[in-house]
Amino acid sequence: MQVVTSTQDMQRIADATRASDRRIGLVPTMGFLHEGHMSLVEAIRESCSLLALSIFVNPMQFGPSEDFTAYPRDIDRDLAMAEARGCDLVFLPSTDEMYPDGFQTSIDVRTLSLPLEGEFRPGHFRGVATIVAKLFNIVKPHVAVFGQKDAQQSILIRRMARDLNLDVDIVIAPIVREPDGLAMSSRNTYLSPDERAEALAISRSLHAAEALHAGGCRDALEISAAVMAELNRTGRIKVEYVRIVDADALVPIQAFDPRQAALVAVAARVGTTRLIDNTILNRTAMP
Ligand code: AMP
């Protein structure tokens, strides 16, 4: 497995790979890899012949009071894991390599950036869109994969790729959960054992939404109230939002349309750790 730290070297490898008619697949990550990330590797393994994974904790997508410095990092473990899972290449640039002096350009996916995470993390998606566009220009993938875990991010990247005519297939892969339901996340490492137990209310709350919907409820207010009730049951979770939105446009849904997939998105703090999770109702209507 090759480890590439320079953008120029990476572009040279990408050009040579493309010139020999090989397809490049990219799994963008911030590292501290877990099985959720590995599921993304598996999701595109068959559709590319150079399987690249990038590791970059992107300062531009963290707010001033967020956890950029504290974000968990373990490069040796990540590289061993990527190699064991058959990645061909890891792109591991430094912050200076990605944001050299004088850097001043950004990408705004205007409307999709505003709700949900955008309300609580202003500027976050400008950072995400900008770094993903840069990674696409550096690694030059034919296919790139993103997790449904960060549903708004996946939708926004797909929009950006269309809007900017980026010649990359965007694959969205399902959420990988721990056996007890907790969505895998690098940030789970912040949780104390008690907090981890409390955090299970998040996936339970999404199950409550799925159960109500499966039972025929089509009233978004009733479903979000049930999600909120489950989250508030222990009184130790601070809910930032529960939203039910169209799974493509991210606009609020009141009454379900059978032709519409609905994203139920939750953000909550357990202690000081901010977690997000979601589920999709009426998935068969996904665009
Ligand atoms: P991150 O390293 O947290 O920026 O995540 C990198 C990619 O992995 C993103 O596309 C995430 O949506 C995806 N991802 C993170 N956690 C999971 C999970 N539990 N299941 C599936 N994909 C995930």
Residues whose N, C-alpha, C, O or C-beta is under 5 A from the ligand:
A	BS01	AMP	P28 T29 M30 G31 G36 H37 V145 F146 G147 Q148 K149 D150 A173 P174 I175 V176 A183 M184 S185
